[in-house]
Amino acid sequence: MVKVTYNGNEYKVAKNTKVIDFMKNTLKIKNDNVIACKAFYEIKSLNFELDRDTNLELIDTTTQDGSRIYVRGLTFILIKAFEELFPGKKLIVNYALGHTLYCDSPDVKLKQSDIKLIKEKMNEIISANIPFEKRILTLDEAMNLYEKER
């Protein structure tokens, strides 16, 4: 068992309980806006396993960190949707301005109907509930992946 402190309250949970399970089963929180957590002073996935005593903070989309994570996730989904609809073509995310991302494709002149298809594909990807996986790569692995994707 490990001790988890959340909002000033202490809870005992089985070692290696995922935060998402702690959140749903122990705290009875079913808030879809919770997007990550902070444990050991680091932002972690909700799939993070509680393996030792910790203070836990839940991060939702109303916070600065939560909003940033949400936008980054949507950006990945947008890129995946674009690549599935336009194989071999690239979408470039140039910059963010407020709550808007400016994207461009040197390969595709998008029409309004294409944007609708991209939105539908994004919703399909989201509905599939595919988890994001963090991968840690060596510099050589990252460079090889970058060259392969160029």
N, CA, C and O atoms as a GROMACS GRO file, in nm:
protein
  600
    1MET      N    1   0.084  -0.118   0.000
    1MET     CA    2   0.000   0.000   0.000
    1MET      C    3   0.089   0.125   0.000
    1MET      O    4   0.198   0.128   0.058
    2VAL      N    5   0.038   0.228  -0.067
    2VAL     CA    6   0.106   0.358  -0.066
    2VAL      C    7   0.008   0.463  -0.020
    2VAL      O    8  -0.114   0.449  -0.034
    3LYS      N    9   0.064   0.572   0.035
    3LYS     CA   10  -0.018   0.682   0.084
    3LYS      C   11  -0.019   0.792  -0.022
    3LYS      O   12   0.086   0.839  -0.065
    4VAL      N   13  -0.138   0.832  -0.062
    4VAL     CA   14  -0.155   0.939  -0.160
    4VAL      C   15  -0.225   1.054  -0.090
    4VAL      O   16  -0.334   1.038  -0.033
    5THR      N   17  -0.163   1.171  -0.094
    5THR     CA   18  -0.224   1.291  -0.036
    5THR      C   19  -0.280   1.374  -0.151
    5THR      O   20  -0.208   1.414  -0.242
    6TYR      N   21  -0.412   1.398  -0.144
    6TYR     CA   22  -0.479   1.476  -0.247
    6TYR      C   23  -0.572   1.576  -0.178
    6TYR      O   24  -0.655   1.538  -0.096
    7ASN      N   25  -0.556   1.702  -0.211
    7ASN     CA   26  -0.638   1.810  -0.151
    7ASN      C   27  -0.638   1.804   0.002
    7ASN      O   28  -0.740   1.828   0.066
    8GLY      N   29  -0.522   1.772   0.061
    8GLY     CA   30  -0.510   1.770   0.206
    8GLY      C   31  -0.561   1.644   0.272
    8GLY      O   32  -0.550   1.629   0.394
    9ASN      N   33  -0.617   1.552   0.196
    9ASN     CA   34  -0.666   1.426   0.251
    9ASN      C   35  -0.572   1.313   0.213
    9ASN      O   36  -0.512   1.314   0.106
   10GLU      N   37  -0.559   1.216   0.304
   10GLU     CA   38  -0.472   1.101   0.280
   10GLU      C   39  -0.555   0.978   0.244
   10GLU      O   40  -0.658   0.949   0.304
   11TYR      N   41  -0.505   0.907   0.144
   11TYR     CA   42  -0.571   0.784   0.098
   11TYR      C   43  -0.466   0.674   0.089
   11TYR      O   44  -0.351   0.698   0.053
   12LYS      N   45  -0.507   0.553   0.123
   12LYS     CA   46  -0.421   0.436   0.105
   12LYS      C   47  -0.472   0.361  -0.018
   12LYS      O   48  -0.590   0.329  -0.029
   13VAL      N   49  -0.380   0.334  -0.110
   13VAL     CA   50  -0.416   0.259  -0.230
   13VAL      C   51  -0.311   0.151  -0.254
   13VAL      O   52  -0.199   0.158  -0.204
   14ALA      N   53  -0.349   0.052  -0.330
   14ALA     CA   54  -0.256  -0.055  -0.364
   14ALA      C   55  -0.139   0.002  -0.444
   14ALA      O   56  -0.158   0.090  -0.528
   15LYS      N   57  -0.021  -0.048  -0.417
   15LYS     CA   58   0.097  -0.005  -0.491
   15LYS      C   59   0.075  -0.030  -0.640
   15LYS      O   60   0.018  -0.132  -0.679
   16ASN      N   61   0.121   0.063  -0.723
   16ASN     CA   62   0.112   0.060  -0.869
   16ASN      C   63  -0.030   0.083  -0.922
   16ASN      O   64  -0.060   0.049  -1.037
   17THR      N   65  -0.117   0.140  -0.838
   17THR     CA   66  -0.249   0.182  -0.887
   17THR      C   67  -0.228   0.298  -0.983
   17THR      O   68  -0.152   0.390  -0.954
   18LYS      N   69  -0.295   0.294  -1.097
   18LYS     CA   70  -0.285   0.405  -1.192
   18LYS      C   71  -0.364   0.524  -1.138
   18LYS      O   72  -0.467   0.506  -1.072
   19VAL      N   73  -0.316   0.644  -1.166
   19VAL     CA   74  -0.383   0.764  -1.120
   19VAL      C   75  -0.527   0.768  -1.170
   19VAL      O   76  -0.617   0.806  -1.096
   20ILE      N   77  -0.550   0.730  -1.295
   20ILE     CA   78  -0.685   0.731  -1.352
   20ILE      C   79  -0.778   0.642  -1.271
   20ILE      O   80  -0.895   0.676  -1.251
   21ASP      N   81  -0.728   0.527  -1.224
   21ASP     CA   82  -0.809   0.437  -1.142
   21ASP      C   83  -0.832   0.494  -1.003
   21ASP      O   84  -0.942   0.484  -0.949
   22PHE      N   85  -0.729   0.554  -0.945
   22PHE     CA   86  -0.743   0.621  -0.816
   22PHE      C   87  -0.848   0.732  -0.826
   22PHE      O   88  -0.933   0.748  -0.738
   23MET      N   89  -0.840   0.807  -0.933
   23MET     CA   90  -0.931   0.919  -0.956
   23MET      C   91  -1.076   0.870  -0.965
   23MET      O   92  -1.166   0.926  -0.902
   24LYS      N   93  -1.098   0.766  -1.043
   24LYS     CA   94  -1.235   0.717  -1.066
   24LYS      C   95  -1.289   0.634  -0.950
   24LYS      O   96  -1.404   0.651  -0.910
   25ASN      N   97  -1.206   0.544  -0.897
   25ASN     CA   98  -1.254   0.449  -0.796
   25ASN      C   99  -1.251   0.503  -0.654
   25ASN      O  100  -1.343   0.478  -0.576
   26THR      N  101  -1.148   0.575  -0.620
   26THR     CA  102  -1.133   0.625  -0.483
   26THR      C  103  -1.194   0.763  -0.467
   26THR      O  104  -1.272   0.787  -0.375
   27LEU      N  105  -1.158   0.854  -0.556
   27LEU     CA  106  -1.208   0.991  -0.547
   27LEU      C  107  -1.346   1.008  -0.609
   27LEU      O  108  -1.414   1.108  -0.585
   28LYS      N  109  -1.387   0.910  -0.690
   28LYS     CA  110  -1.517   0.914  -0.761
   28LYS      C  111  -1.526   1.037  -0.852
   28LYS      O  112  -1.632   1.096  -0.868
   29ILE      N  113  -1.413   1.073  -0.912
   29ILE     CA  114  -1.408   1.186  -1.006
   29ILE      C  115  -1.420   1.129  -1.146
   29ILE      O  116  -1.341   1.043  -1.186
   30LYS      N  117  -1.517   1.176  -1.220
   30LYS     CA  118  -1.535   1.133  -1.358
   30LYS      C  119  -1.530   1.254  -1.450
   30LYS      O  120  -1.601   1.260  -1.551
   31ASN      N  121  -1.448   1.350  -1.414
   31ASN     CA  122  -1.439   1.476  -1.488
   31ASN      C  123  -1.355   1.457  -1.613
   31ASN      O  124  -1.236   1.427  -1.604
   32ASP      N  125  -1.417   1.475  -1.730
   32ASP     CA  126  -1.344   1.460  -1.856
   32ASP      C  127  -1.242   1.570  -1.876
   32ASP      O  128  -1.155   1.558  -1.963
   33ASN      N  129  -1.251   1.678  -1.799
   33ASN     CA  130  -1.154   1.788  -1.814
   33ASN      C  131  -1.020   1.758  -1.749
   33ASN      O  132  -0.922   1.827  -1.777
   34VAL      N  133  -1.014   1.656  -1.661
   34VAL     CA  134  -0.886   1.619  -1.600
   34VAL      C  135  -0.803   1.551  -1.707
   34VAL      O  136  -0.845   1.453  -1.768
   35ILE      N  137  -0.683   1.605  -1.730
   35ILE     CA  138  -0.604   1.562  -1.845
   35ILE      C  139  -0.468   1.506  -1.806
   35ILE      O  140  -0.405   1.435  -1.885
   36ALA      N  141  -0.422   1.536  -1.685
   36ALA     CA  142  -0.291   1.491  -1.639
   36ALA      C  143  -0.287   1.506  -1.487
   36ALA      O  144  -0.386   1.544  -1.424
   37CYS      N  145  -0.172   1.477  -1.430
   37CYS     CA  146  -0.155   1.495  -1.286
   37CYS      C  147  -0.014   1.543  -1.259
   37CYS      O  148   0.074   1.540  -1.345
   38LYS      N  149   0.006   1.586  -1.136
   38LYS     CA  150   0.140   1.623  -1.093
   38LYS      C  151   0.173   1.537  -0.972
   38LYS      O  152   0.101   1.539  -0.871
   39ALA      N  153   0.281   1.462  -0.983
   39ALA     CA  154   0.330   1.378  -0.874
   39ALA      C  155   0.481   1.390  -0.872
   39ALA      O  156   0.546   1.394  -0.977
   40PHE      N  157   0.536   1.397  -0.753
   40PHE     CA  158   0.682   1.411  -0.738
   40PHE      C  159   0.732   1.535  -0.813
   40PHE      O  160   0.841   1.535  -0.870
   41TYR      N  161   0.649   1.641  -0.811
   41TYR     CA  162   0.683   1.771  -0.870
   41TYR      C  163   0.699   1.765  -1.022
   41TYR      O  164   0.762   1.853  -1.082
   42GLU      N  165   0.643   1.663  -1.085
   42GLU     CA  166   0.649   1.650  -1.230
   42GLU      C  167   0.510   1.622  -1.285
   42GLU      O  168   0.428   1.557  -1.220
   43ILE      N  169   0.484   1.671  -1.405
   43ILE     CA  170   0.359   1.641  -1.472
   43ILE      C  171   0.367   1.498  -1.526
   43ILE      O  172   0.464   1.460  -1.591
   44LYS      N  173   0.262   1.423  -1.498
   44LYS     CA  174   0.258   1.282  -1.537
   44LYS      C  175   0.126   1.252  -1.608
   44LYS      O  176   0.028   1.326  -1.594
   45SER      N  177   0.126   1.145  -1.683
   45SER     CA  178   0.006   1.093  -1.747
   45SER      C  179  -0.089   1.039  -1.640
   45SER      O  180  -0.046   1.003  -1.531
   46LEU      N  181  -0.217   1.034  -1.673
   46LEU     CA  182  -0.312   0.972  -1.581
   46LEU      C  183  -0.291   0.820  -1.572
   46LEU      O  184  -0.348   0.755  -1.485
   47ASN      N  185  -0.210   0.765  -1.662
   47ASN     CA  186  -0.175   0.623  -1.655
   47ASN      C  187  -0.053   0.598  -1.566
   47ASN      O  188  -0.008   0.485  -1.552
   48PHE      N  189   0.000   0.705  -1.507
   48PHE     CA  190   0.114   0.693  -1.416
   48PHE      C  191   0.075   0.605  -1.298
   48PHE      O  192  -0.033   0.619  -1.242
   49GLU      N  193   0.165   0.515  -1.261
   49GLU     CA  194   0.139   0.423  -1.150
   49GLU      C  195   0.195   0.479  -1.020
   49GLU      O  196   0.311   0.520  -1.013
   50LEU      N  197   0.112   0.480  -0.919
   50LEU     CA  198   0.150   0.530  -0.786
   50LEU      C  199   0.228   0.420  -0.716
   50LEU      O  200   0.171   0.325  -0.662
   51ASP      N  201   0.361   0.433  -0.718
   51ASP     CA  202   0.446   0.326  -0.666
   51ASP      C  203   0.508   0.357  -0.531
   51ASP      O  204   0.574   0.272  -0.471
   52ARG      N  205   0.488   0.480  -0.482
   52ARG     CA  206   0.536   0.518  -0.349
   52ARG      C  207   0.453   0.637  -0.300
   52ARG      O  208   0.378   0.698  -0.377
   53ASP      N  209   0.466   0.669  -0.172
   53ASP     CA  210   0.389   0.778  -0.114
   53ASP      C  211   0.413   0.907  -0.192
   53ASP      O  212   0.525   0.937  -0.232
   54THR      N  213   0.305   0.983  -0.214
   54THR     CA  214   0.319   1.106  -0.290
   54THR      C  215   0.205   1.203  -0.260
   54THR      O  216   0.098   1.165  -0.213
   55ASN      N  217   0.231   1.329  -0.290
   55ASN     CA  218   0.127   1.431  -0.297
   55ASN      C  219   0.082   1.434  -0.442
   55ASN      O  220   0.165   1.436  -0.533
   56LEU      N  221  -0.047   1.434  -0.463
   56LEU     CA  222  -0.101   1.427  -0.599
   56LEU      C  223  -0.185   1.551  -0.626
   56LEU      O  224  -0.263   1.594  -0.542
   57GLU      N  225  -0.167   1.605  -0.744
   57GLU     CA  226  -0.249   1.717  -0.791
   57GLU      C  227  -0.306   1.677  -0.927
   57GLU      O  228  -0.233   1.626  -1.012
   58LEU      N  229  -0.434   1.699  -0.947
   58LEU     CA  230  -0.495   1.670  -1.077
   58LEU      C  231  -0.494   1.798  -1.160
   58LEU      O  232  -0.521   1.907  -1.110
   59ILE      N  233  -0.462   1.783  -1.287
   59ILE     CA  234  -0.452   1.896  -1.378
   59ILE      C  235  -0.565   1.886  -1.479
   59ILE      O  236  -0.578   1.786  -1.549
   60ASP      N  237  -0.648   1.991  -1.486
   60ASP     CA  238  -0.756   1.990  -1.585
   60ASP      C  239  -0.731   2.098  -1.690
   60ASP      O  240  -0.637   2.176  -1.680
   61THR      N  241  -0.818   2.101  -1.788
   61THR     CA  242  -0.798   2.189  -1.903
   61THR      C  243  -0.819   2.337  -1.870
   61THR      O  244  -0.793   2.423  -1.955
   62THR      N  245  -0.864   2.367  -1.750
   62THR     CA  246  -0.881   2.508  -1.713
   62THR      C  247  -0.751   2.570  -1.662
   62THR      O  248  -0.743   2.692  -1.644
   63THR      N  249  -0.650   2.487  -1.638
   63THR     CA  250  -0.520   2.539  -1.591
   63THR      C  251  -0.428   2.564  -1.710
   63THR      O  252  -0.453   2.515  -1.820
   64GLN      N  253  -0.324   2.641  -1.686
   64GLN     CA  254  -0.228   2.671  -1.793
   64GLN      C  255  -0.162   2.543  -1.845
   64GLN      O  256  -0.154   2.521  -1.966
   65ASP      N  257  -0.114   2.458  -1.753
   65ASP     CA  258  -0.052   2.332  -1.795
   65ASP      C  259  -0.152   2.242  -1.867
   65ASP      O  260  -0.120   2.183  -1.970
   66GLY      N  261  -0.273   2.233  -1.815
   66GLY     CA  262  -0.376   2.150  -1.876
   66GLY      C  263  -0.413   2.197  -2.015
   66GLY      O  264  -0.430   2.116  -2.106
   67SER      N  265  -0.425   2.327  -2.031
   67SER     CA  266  -0.458   2.383  -2.162
   67SER      C  267  -0.347   2.355  -2.263
   67SER      O  268  -0.374   2.320  -2.378
   68ARG      N  269  -0.223   2.369  -2.220
   68ARG     CA  270  -0.108   2.343  -2.306
   68ARG      C  271  -0.104   2.196  -2.348
   68ARG      O  272  -0.079   2.164  -2.464
   69ILE      N  273  -0.130   2.106  -2.254
   69ILE     CA  274  -0.132   1.963  -2.284
   69ILE      C  275  -0.245   1.931  -2.382
   69ILE      O  276  -0.226   1.854  -2.477
   70TYR      N  277  -0.361   1.990  -2.360
   70TYR     CA  278  -0.477   1.968  -2.446
   70TYR      C  279  -0.448   2.012  -2.590
   70TYR      O  280  -0.475   1.939  -2.685
   71VAL      N  281  -0.394   2.133  -2.605
   71VAL     CA  282  -0.363   2.185  -2.738
   71VAL      C  283  -0.257   2.099  -2.806
   71VAL      O  284  -0.268   2.070  -2.925
   72ARG      N  285  -0.156   2.058  -2.732
   72ARG     CA  286  -0.052   1.973  -2.789
   72ARG      C  287  -0.112   1.841  -2.836
   72ARG      O  288  -0.078   1.793  -2.944
   73GLY      N  289  -0.200   1.783  -2.756
   73GLY     CA  290  -0.266   1.658  -2.795
   73GLY      C  291  -0.350   1.674  -2.921
   73GLY      O  292  -0.346   1.589  -3.010
   74LEU      N  293  -0.426   1.782  -2.927
   74LEU     CA  294  -0.506   1.807  -3.048
   74LEU      C  295  -0.417   1.827  -3.170
   74LEU      O  296  -0.454   1.787  -3.281
   75THR      N  297  -0.302   1.887  -3.150
   75THR     CA  298  -0.209   1.907  -3.261
   75THR      C  299  -0.161   1.772  -3.315
   75THR      O  300  -0.155   1.752  -3.437
   76PHE      N  301  -0.128   1.680  -3.226
   76PHE     CA  302  -0.087   1.546  -3.270
   76PHE      C  303  -0.201   1.478  -3.345
   76PHE      O  304  -0.177   1.413  -3.447
   77ILE      N  305  -0.323   1.492  -3.295
   77ILE     CA  306  -0.439   1.431  -3.361
   77ILE      C  307  -0.461   1.493  -3.498
   77ILE      O  308  -0.491   1.422  -3.594
   78LEU      N  309  -0.446   1.625  -3.508
   78LEU     CA  310  -0.459   1.694  -3.637
   78LEU      C  311  -0.357   1.640  -3.737
   78LEU      O  312  -0.392   1.611  -3.852
   79ILE      N  313  -0.233   1.628  -3.695
   79ILE     CA  314  -0.127   1.579  -3.784
   79ILE      C  315  -0.156   1.434  -3.828
   79ILE      O  316  -0.140   1.400  -3.945
   80LYS      N  317  -0.200   1.350  -3.733
   80LYS     CA  318  -0.232   1.211  -3.767
   80LYS      C  319  -0.348   1.206  -3.868
   80LYS      O  320  -0.343   1.130  -3.965
   81ALA      N  321  -0.451   1.285  -3.844
   81ALA     CA  322  -0.566   1.289  -3.935
   81ALA      C  323  -0.523   1.334  -4.074
   81ALA      O  324  -0.564   1.276  -4.174
   82PHE      N  325  -0.441   1.438  -4.080
   82PHE     CA  326  -0.394   1.491  -4.208
   82PHE      C  327  -0.314   1.385  -4.283
   82PHE      O  328  -0.334   1.365  -4.402
   83GLU      N  329  -0.223   1.319  -4.213
   83GLU     CA  330  -0.138   1.218  -4.278
   83GLU      C  331  -0.219   1.098  -4.325
   83GLU      O  332  -0.186   1.037  -4.427
   84GLU      N  333  -0.326   1.063  -4.253
   84GLU     CA  334  -0.411   0.952  -4.298
   84GLU      C  335  -0.492   0.991  -4.422
   84GLU      O  336  -0.514   0.908  -4.510
   85LEU      N  337  -0.537   1.115  -4.427
   85LEU     CA  338  -0.617   1.160  -4.541
   85LEU      C  339  -0.533   1.197  -4.663
   85LEU      O  340  -0.579   1.185  -4.776
   86PHE      N  341  -0.411   1.242  -4.639
   86PHE     CA  342  -0.322   1.286  -4.747
   86PHE      C  343  -0.186   1.216  -4.731
   86PHE      O  344  -0.087   1.280  -4.696
   87PRO      N  345  -0.182   1.085  -4.757
   87PRO     CA  346  -0.057   1.009  -4.736
   87PRO      C  347   0.060   1.071  -4.814
   87PRO      O  348   0.046   1.110  -4.930
   88GLY      N  349   0.173   1.079  -4.746
   88GLY     CA  350   0.293   1.131  -4.809
   88GLY      C  351   0.301   1.283  -4.812
   88GLY      O  352   0.403   1.339  -4.851
   89LYS      N  353   0.195   1.350  -4.770
   89LYS     CA  354   0.192   1.496  -4.767
   89LYS      C  355   0.221   1.543  -4.625
   89LYS      O  356   0.196   1.471  -4.529
   90LYS      N  357   0.274   1.663  -4.613
   90LYS     CA  358   0.312   1.716  -4.483
   90LYS      C  359   0.224   1.833  -4.442
   90LYS      O  360   0.184   1.914  -4.525
   91LEU      N  361   0.196   1.838  -4.314
   91LEU     CA  362   0.127   1.952  -4.254
   91LEU      C  363   0.227   2.016  -4.160
   91LEU      O  364   0.288   1.949  -4.077
   92ILE      N  365   0.244   2.146  -4.172
   92ILE     CA  366   0.340   2.218  -4.090
   92ILE      C  367   0.263   2.307  -3.994
   92ILE      O  368   0.182   2.390  -4.035
   93VAL      N  369   0.289   2.290  -3.865
   93VAL     CA  370   0.231   2.377  -3.764
   93VAL      C  371   0.332   2.489  -3.744
   93VAL      O  372   0.438   2.470  -3.685
   94ASN      N  373   0.296   2.608  -3.793
   94ASN     CA  374   0.390   2.721  -3.791
   94ASN      C  375   0.397   2.790  -3.656
   94ASN      O  376   0.505   2.809  -3.602
   95TYR      N  377   0.283   2.826  -3.601
   95TYR     CA  378   0.283   2.894  -3.473
   95TYR      C  379   0.143   2.896  -3.414
   95TYR      O  380   0.044   2.869  -3.483
   96ALA      N  381   0.137   2.929  -3.286
   96ALA     CA  382   0.009   2.945  -3.218
   96ALA      C  383  -0.010   3.092  -3.188
   96ALA      O  384   0.084   3.162  -3.149
   97LEU      N  385  -0.131   3.138  -3.206
   97LEU     CA  386  -0.165   3.276  -3.176
   97LEU      C  387  -0.295   3.272  -3.096
   97LEU      O  388  -0.401   3.242  -3.150
   98GLY      N  389  -0.286   3.303  -2.968
   98GLY     CA  390  -0.403   3.290  -2.882
   98GLY      C  391  -0.447   3.145  -2.877
   98GLY      O  392  -0.368   3.057  -2.843
   99HIS      N  393  -0.572   3.120  -2.909
   99HIS     CA  394  -0.624   2.983  -2.910
   99HIS      C  395  -0.628   2.926  -3.051
   99HIS      O  396  -0.703   2.833  -3.079
  100THR      N  397  -0.547   2.982  -3.140
  100THR     CA  398  -0.548   2.942  -3.280
  100THR      C  399  -0.411   2.890  -3.321
  100THR      O  400  -0.308   2.948  -3.286
  101LEU      N  401  -0.409   2.780  -3.396
  101LEU     CA  402  -0.286   2.729  -3.455
  101LEU      C  403  -0.285   2.767  -3.601
  101LEU      O  404  -0.385   2.751  -3.671
  102TYR      N  405  -0.172   2.817  -3.648
  102TYR     CA  406  -0.159   2.845  -3.791
  102TYR      C  407  -0.084   2.730  -3.854
  102TYR      O  408   0.032   2.705  -3.822
  103CYS      N  409  -0.151   2.659  -3.944
  103CYS     CA  410  -0.094   2.542  -4.010
  103CYS      C  411  -0.093   2.566  -4.160
  103CYS      O  412  -0.173   2.643  -4.214
  104ASP      N  413  -0.001   2.498  -4.226
  104ASP     CA  414   0.012   2.512  -4.370
  104ASP      C  415   0.061   2.379  -4.427
  104ASP      O  416   0.125   2.300  -4.358
  105SER      N  417   0.030   2.358  -4.552
  105SER     CA  418   0.082   2.241  -4.622
  105SER      C  419   0.139   2.287  -4.755
  105SER      O  420   0.067   2.343  -4.838
  106PRO      N  421   0.268   2.264  -4.776
  106PRO     CA  422   0.325   2.302  -4.905
  106PRO      C  423   0.279   2.210  -5.018
  106PRO      O  424   0.296   2.241  -5.135
  107ASP      N  425   0.220   2.095  -4.981
  107ASP     CA  426   0.183   1.992  -5.078
  107ASP      C  427   0.036   1.992  -5.117
  107ASP      O  428   0.001   1.940  -5.223
  108VAL      N  429  -0.050   2.051  -5.033
  108VAL     CA  430  -0.194   2.040  -5.054
  108VAL      C  431  -0.259   2.178  -5.043
  108VAL      O  432  -0.237   2.250  -4.946
  109LYS      N  433  -0.338   2.212  -5.142
  109LYS     CA  434  -0.418   2.334  -5.134
  109LYS      C  435  -0.554   2.291  -5.078
  109LYS      O  436  -0.636   2.234  -5.150
  110LEU      N  437  -0.576   2.318  -4.951
  110LEU     CA  438  -0.696   2.270  -4.884
  110LEU      C  439  -0.820   2.350  -4.923
  110LEU      O  440  -0.818   2.472  -4.935
  111LYS      N  441  -0.928   2.274  -4.942
  111LYS     CA  442  -1.058   2.333  -4.969
  111LYS      C  443  -1.143   2.317  -4.842
  111LYS      O  444  -1.106   2.244  -4.751
  112GLN      N  445  -1.254   2.386  -4.838
  112GLN     CA  446  -1.343   2.376  -4.722
  112GLN      C  447  -1.387   2.232  -4.699
  112GLN      O  448  -1.400   2.189  -4.584
  113SER      N  449  -1.409   2.156  -4.806
  113SER     CA  450  -1.450   2.016  -4.793
  113SER      C  451  -1.337   1.932  -4.730
  113SER      O  452  -1.365   1.838  -4.657
  114ASP      N  453  -1.210   1.966  -4.760
  114ASP     CA  454  -1.097   1.896  -4.698
  114ASP      C  455  -1.093   1.922  -4.547
  114ASP      O  456  -1.066   1.831  -4.469
  115ILE      N  457  -1.121   2.045  -4.510
  115ILE     CA  458  -1.120   2.080  -4.367
  115ILE      C  459  -1.228   2.001  -4.294
  115ILE      O  460  -1.207   1.956  -4.181
  116LYS      N  461  -1.343   1.986  -4.357
  116LYS     CA  462  -1.451   1.907  -4.298
  116LYS      C  463  -1.408   1.761  -4.282
  116LYS      O  464  -1.434   1.699  -4.179
  117LEU      N  465  -1.341   1.706  -4.384
  117LEU     CA  466  -1.291   1.568  -4.376
  117LEU      C  467  -1.188   1.553  -4.264
  117LEU      O  468  -1.188   1.453  -4.192
  118ILE      N  469  -1.100   1.652  -4.250
  118ILE     CA  470  -0.999   1.648  -4.144
  118ILE      C  471  -1.067   1.648  -4.007
  118ILE      O  472  -1.029   1.572  -3.919
  119LYS      N  473  -1.165   1.734  -3.991
  119LYS     CA  474  -1.239   1.741  -3.864
  119LYS      C  475  -1.306   1.607  -3.834
  119LYS      O  476  -1.300   1.559  -3.720
  120GLU      N  477  -1.369   1.546  -3.933
  120GLU     CA  478  -1.434   1.417  -3.914
  120GLU      C  479  -1.332   1.309  -3.877
  120GLU      O  480  -1.358   1.226  -3.790
  121LYS      N  481  -1.216   1.311  -3.943
  121LYS     CA  482  -1.111   1.213  -3.913
  121LYS      C  483  -1.057   1.233  -3.772
  121LYS      O  484  -1.031   1.136  -3.701
  122MET      N  485  -1.042   1.360  -3.732
  122MET     CA  486  -0.996   1.389  -3.595
  122MET      C  487  -1.095   1.333  -3.494
  122MET      O  488  -1.055   1.274  -3.394
  123ASN      N  489  -1.225   1.352  -3.519
  123ASN     CA  490  -1.328   1.299  -3.427
  123ASN      C  491  -1.324   1.147  -3.423
  123ASN      O  492  -1.345   1.087  -3.318
  124GLU      N  493  -1.297   1.085  -3.536
  124GLU     CA  494  -1.285   0.939  -3.543
  124GLU      C  495  -1.166   0.892  -3.458
  124GLU      O  496  -1.177   0.794  -3.384
  125ILE      N  497  -1.054   0.961  -3.470
  125ILE     CA  498  -0.934   0.926  -3.392
  125ILE      C  499  -0.961   0.944  -3.243
  125ILE      O  500  -0.925   0.858  -3.162
  126ILE      N  501  -1.025   1.054  -3.207
  126ILE     CA  502  -1.057   1.079  -3.066
  126ILE      C  503  -1.151   0.972  -3.013
  126ILE      O  504  -1.133   0.924  -2.901
  127SER      N  505  -1.252   0.935  -3.093
  127SER     CA  506  -1.348   0.832  -3.051
  127SER      C  507  -1.282   0.696  -3.030
  127SER      O  508  -1.328   0.616  -2.948
  128ALA      N  509  -1.174   0.670  -3.102
  128ALA     CA  510  -1.102   0.543  -3.087
  128ALA      C  511  -1.029   0.536  -2.953
  128ALA      O  512  -0.985   0.428  -2.912
  129ASN      N  513  -1.017   0.650  -2.885
  129ASN     CA  514  -0.956   0.656  -2.750
  129ASN      C  515  -0.818   0.592  -2.745
  129ASN      O  516  -0.786   0.518  -2.652
  130ILE      N  517  -0.737   0.621  -2.844
  130ILE     CA  518  -0.601   0.570  -2.852
  130ILE      C  519  -0.514   0.647  -2.753
  130ILE      O  520  -0.511   0.770  -2.759
  131PRO      N  521  -0.446   0.578  -2.663
  131PRO     CA  522  -0.364   0.652  -2.565
  131PRO      C  523  -0.239   0.713  -2.629
  131PRO      O  524  -0.184   0.658  -2.724
  132PHE      N  525  -0.198   0.825  -2.576
  132PHE     CA  526  -0.070   0.884  -2.615
  132PHE      C  527   0.039   0.807  -2.542
  132PHE      O  528   0.024   0.775  -2.424
  133GLU      N  529   0.148   0.778  -2.611
  133GLU     CA  530   0.260   0.710  -2.548
  133GLU      C  531   0.382   0.798  -2.553
  133GLU      O  532   0.422   0.846  -2.659
  134LYS      N  533   0.442   0.819  -2.438
  134LYS     CA  534   0.566   0.895  -2.432
  134LYS      C  535   0.680   0.797  -2.456
  134LYS      O  536   0.690   0.694  -2.389
  135ARG      N  537   0.765   0.831  -2.552
  135ARG     CA  538   0.881   0.747  -2.579
  135ARG      C  539   1.007   0.831  -2.558
  135ARG      O  540   1.015   0.944  -2.606
  136ILE      N  541   1.102   0.775  -2.490
  136ILE     CA  542   1.229   0.843  -2.469
  136ILE      C  543   1.329   0.781  -2.565
  136ILE      O  544   1.351   0.660  -2.564
  137LEU      N  545   1.389   0.865  -2.649
  137LEU     CA  546   1.480   0.819  -2.752
  137LEU      C  547   1.620   0.873  -2.727
  137LEU      O  548   1.638   0.980  -2.667
  138THR      N  549   1.718   0.798  -2.773
  138THR     CA  550   1.853   0.852  -2.773
  138THR      C  551   1.860   0.959  -2.882
  138THR      O  552   1.771   0.966  -2.967
  139LEU      N  553   1.964   1.038  -2.882
  139LEU     CA  554   1.979   1.141  -2.984
  139LEU      C  555   1.985   1.078  -3.123
  139LEU      O  556   1.923   1.129  -3.216
  140ASP      N  557   2.058   0.967  -3.138
  140ASP     CA  558   2.067   0.900  -3.268
  140ASP      C  559   1.930   0.848  -3.313
  140ASP      O  560   1.895   0.862  -3.430
  141GLU      N  561   1.854   0.788  -3.221
  141GLU     CA  562   1.720   0.738  -3.256
  141GLU      C  563   1.630   0.854  -3.299
  141GLU      O  564   1.555   0.841  -3.397
  142ALA      N  565   1.636   0.964  -3.227
  142ALA     CA  566   1.553   1.081  -3.262
  142ALA      C  567   1.593   1.136  -3.398
  142ALA      O  568   1.506   1.172  -3.477
  143MET      N  569   1.722   1.144  -3.426
  143MET     CA  570   1.768   1.196  -3.555
  143MET      C  571   1.725   1.104  -3.669
  143MET      O  572   1.682   1.151  -3.774
  144ASN      N  573   1.735   0.972  -3.647
  144ASN     CA  574   1.691   0.876  -3.750
  144ASN      C  575   1.541   0.886  -3.774
  144ASN      O  576   1.497   0.881  -3.889
  145LEU      N  577   1.462   0.901  -3.668
  145LEU     CA  578   1.318   0.915  -3.682
  145LEU      C  579   1.285   1.044  -3.757
  145LEU      O  580   1.199   1.046  -3.845
  146TYR      N  581   1.353   1.151  -3.721
  146TYR     CA  582   1.331   1.280  -3.788
  146TYR      C  583   1.362   1.269  -3.937
  146TYR      O  584   1.284   1.316  -4.020
  147GLU      N  585   1.474   1.209  -3.972
  147GLU     CA  586   1.513   1.195  -4.114
  147GLU      C  587   1.413   1.108  -4.189
  147GLU      O  588   1.380   1.137  -4.304
  148LYS      N  589   1.365   1.002  -4.124
  148LYS     CA  590   1.268   0.913  -4.188
  148LYS      C  591   1.136   0.984  -4.215
  148LYS      O  592   1.071   0.959  -4.317
  149GLU      N  593   1.096   1.074  -4.125
  149GLU     CA  594   0.968   1.143  -4.136
  149GLU      C  595   0.974   1.266  -4.227
  149GLU      O  596   0.869   1.319  -4.264
  150ARG      N  597   1.092   1.312  -4.262
  150ARG     CA  598   1.107   1.432  -4.345
  150ARG      C  599   1.058   1.414  -4.482
  150ARG      O  600   1.065   1.508  -4.562
   0.00000   0.00000   0.00000
